Amino acid sequence: MKKVLIATDKPFAPVAVEGIKKVFDNAGYQTVLLEKYTEVSQFLEAVADVDGLIIRSDIASAEVLNAAKNLKIVVRAGAGYDNIDLDACTKKGVVAMNTPGQNSNAVAELAFGMMIYAIRNAFDGSSGSELRGKKIGIHAYGNVGRYVAMIAKGFGMDIYAFDPFVKKEDIEKDGVKVLGSVEELYKTCKFVSLHIPANDKTKKSINFNLLSLMPKGAVLVNTARKEVIDEDGLIKLMEERQDFKYLSDIVPDKAADMTSKFAGRVVFTAKKMGAQTSEANINAGIAAAEQIVAFLEKGDAKFKVN
């Protein structure tokens, strides 16, 4: 009997776990659950004899992969997969996947929730501003970016995007204006919603020079990864520009410094909340389970990332 481990320091919702187990039960697989573990050793022990692995924000490191003697596939239930050691997976012949699109609406809705909270001054009773008629720039037009555009239309915003990896006509058919450079996007838009991955090219790419191009009253929303922000450059900019606001679903490394210096102009969630909805939990978890079964039974590697 094939065995699959669900290793989640931040557990799925119970209804999602039930759905995942049902997928594996129907396939004749055994499901092993490791939740809220406190030591890596617990992860290493649990993964030792499994064929498949589902994780959320958990780290599938080389150490974990080496401990998993029978492992054939690891799936990150979510879009980002920088918590998987892809090189180690490839060396061991393990297929790594993500579940693109399953959390997208939840992340997009959070971005707008944070925007409204910020521009209405944390609902402190003072006069704020509105989204209608404002220009929003979507930096990376993937699954989340498309949902951001959809919601922005409902708010009556003027929508722009930059993504060199997506065809211009595919973006324009959504009623979104395509800009030719990242600099033009930041120069044009009062609001920028950030959705780029963290890699060697993007880390610290959102820097002082780029952010200084944004119009007066600018709001940067980061539901991507903290590593893409040059935090020193951001702090410098916010010291020079009292009009700039930064909203992040990822607590920055220098959060304490930012909070003390820029009270009322920064908003950080307590932990990464983009995918923290019951719907996203269910969608991503069940998608991960279905992808594991499809791969182990049919060799379907559609969402392979290594």
N, C-alpha and C positions, 0 to 999 in steps of 0.2 A: 504493500500500500504506500502510495506517495504521501509525503508529509510536507506541510507548509507552515511556516512560522509567521505569525503576526507580531512583530516586535515594535511596540509603541510606548515610548516614554510618556508622550501625550496621547492617551488612548482615543480610539475612535468612539463615537457615540454607541451605546449598547445596540441600538437598532441597526447601525452599520455593521457591527460585529456579527449580528444575527444574519444579515444579508450575505456577508462574506462566507460565513460558515455554511450557509445553504448552498452557495455555489460549489464549495468544495465537497460537501456531502453528496451532492448530485453527481459529482465527478468520481466519487469513491475515494476521496482523499481524506487524510487525517489533518485536523487543524490544531495547531499548538499556539497558545496565547501567552505572550509575555508583555505585561502592562506595568507602567510606573516602576520600572526596574531602577535600582540605585547604583549598581556597579556594572562595569563593562564585563566583568567575569560572568555575570548572570546571562548576558547576551551571548557570550562565547559558548557557554554551556548549552544554551537552548538551541543554537544554530548548528550544533555539531553534526546532526544526522538528517537535516531537512533537505528536501529537493527544491523548495521555493521559499522566498522570503518577501514579506511586505513590510515596508517601513514608512514612516512619515518624516519627521525631522531628525530621526535617528541616524547615526553615522555608520554607514557600511564601509568600514575602513579595511585596509589590507589585512589587519589583524583579524577582523571578523571573517573576512572571506577565506583566509587561510585556515580558520577554525572550522569552516563549513565544508567538510570533506565531500558531501554529496550534492552540494548546491549547484543548480543549473540556471536559476533565474532569480534576480532581485528586482522588485518593482517599487519605485517611490510613488506613493499615492499622492500625487500632486504634479505640478508642472516642473518646478525646479528640481534638479538632480545633482547639485554640487555637493551634496552630502554622501554621494556614492564615489568610491575610488574606481573610476572607470578603467584606468590602466591595470589595476589589480584584477578587475573583472575579466578584462581581455586576456591577461596572462593565464588566468585559471580556466578560461573557456566558459565563463559565466555571462549570460546575457543580462544586460541592465536595461530597464525600461522606466518610463514615467507614464503618467496618465493625463496627457494634455487635454485641456478644455473642461475637465470635470469640476475644477474649483473656480473657473473663470468669472462666472457671474457673482459669486460671493466676494471675490477680490475687488471687482469693479464697483459693486455696491458700497463696500467699505471705503473705497477711495472717495466717493461722493459724500458719504457720511462724514468723513474727516474734513472735507472741503467746507461743507455747510457748517459744521461745528466751529471751524476756524473763522470763517468770514462773518458768522453771527456772534463772534466774540465770546465763544463758549457759553452762549445763552445767559450772559451776565446782566441782561436788562438794558444794555446800551444799544445804540443804533449800529447795525452792521451793513452788509451789502448782499447783493443777489448774484446768482449764476447766469440768469437769463441775459443774453446779448454779449456775454463775455467770450473771449477767445480761449479755447482749450487746446493744448498740444499733446498728442499721444506719442510718446517716445518708445517705439517698437509696437508694431501693429499685428500682434499675434492674437491668440484666443482672448486674453484679457482685454487687450486694446480694442478689439471689436465690440466687446460688451460695454466698455467705457464710451465708445462712440454712440452706441445705441441709447445708453442712458442720457448722454449729453444732449442728444436730439430732443428728448423729452423735456429737458430743462431749457430748451431754446438757445443753446450755446452755438457759437461759431467754431466748427471743428477742423483741426489740422492734424497731420500726422507725418512722421518721418520714420521710414524703415527701409533701408537699402536691400533687404532680403525678401521683400514682398513686392509683387508687381504693382506698378502705379495704377493700372486699370482695375485691379482687384480691390484697391483701397477706395478709388473714386466711385466705384459702383455702390459703395455704402454711403455716398453723399459726403465724403470726407475730402478735404483739400490736401493734396500732397505737396510737401515742401522738399526742396532739393538738397538741403543740408541740415545737420543738427543745429548749427549756429542760427540758421534762419528760423527754425522751429522755436528756439528759446527767445529769439529777438522779437518774434511775432506774438507770442502767446503769454497772457497774464497768468494762466494756469497751465502747469505741465504735469501730466501723469506719467510716471516713470515705470517702464515694464521690461527693461533690458536685463539679460542674464549677467551673472558675475563670471567673467573669464579674464584671461590675460589682457585682452584688448579693452575691456570695459571697466576694470577695476580702477577706481579713483578718476574716471573719465568725466564725472559730473563735478567740475572744479570751479574755482573762482572766476576764471575768464569766461567760461560758458554761462554761468549763472548771472554774471554781471550784465549780460545782454538782455535779461528779462525786463519787461516794462515795470513801471511804478506800481506798487501794490501786488507784486508777484507772489504766487503760491506754488511751491513745489511739493508734489505728493509722491512719496516713495513707498510703493507696495511690492517692490522688487527685492533687492538685496542691499544690505548696508555697505558692502564692499565697493559698490559702484560710486559711492560718494567720497570725494576728497573732503574729509571732515574739517581739516585745518582751513582749507579754502572756503568752505561753507561758513565757518565761524568768522573768518575775516570779512566775508561779504556781509554777514548779518550785523557785524559791528559797524560797518560803514553805511548800511542801508536799513533804516528803522522800519521801512515799509515791507520788508521781505519776511515771508512765513514759510516754515518747513514742517511738513507733516509726514510722519513715518510709521509704517507698520512694523518696523524693525528698530529696536532700541539701539541708537548709535553707541559707539565705543565711548564717545565724549558727551554722553547724554547729560550727565550732572553739570558739566560746564555750560552746555547749551541752555539747560533749564534755568540755571541761576542767572545767566546773562540776558536771556531773551524770553523772560516770562511773558506769557500771552501770545508769543509768536512761534512757539514750537508745540507740537502735539505728538506724543509717542504712545502707542498701545502698550499695555502691560506685558504682552508677549505677542508673537506674530499671530494676528487674528484673521488674516485674509481668508483662510479656508475654514475658519471656526464657525461653521453653520451646520446644522443637522443635515441639510440637503447636500452640502459639499462633502461632508463626512461619508454619507451614503454613496453618493455618485463616485467619488474617488476610490473608496474602499472596494466597492463591488466591481468597478472597472479593473482595478488591480487584480482581483481574484479571477475575473474572466480572462484577462490577458495571460495569467499564469497557466490556466487550464488550456487555453488555445495554443500556447507555446509547447507545453509538455505533451499535449495530445496530437497536435497537428504541425508543430514547428513554426507556428505563426509568430513572426518577430516584427510585426508592423511598427511597433513603438520602440524598437531598440535604439539606444542612444550611445552605445559603445562600439 
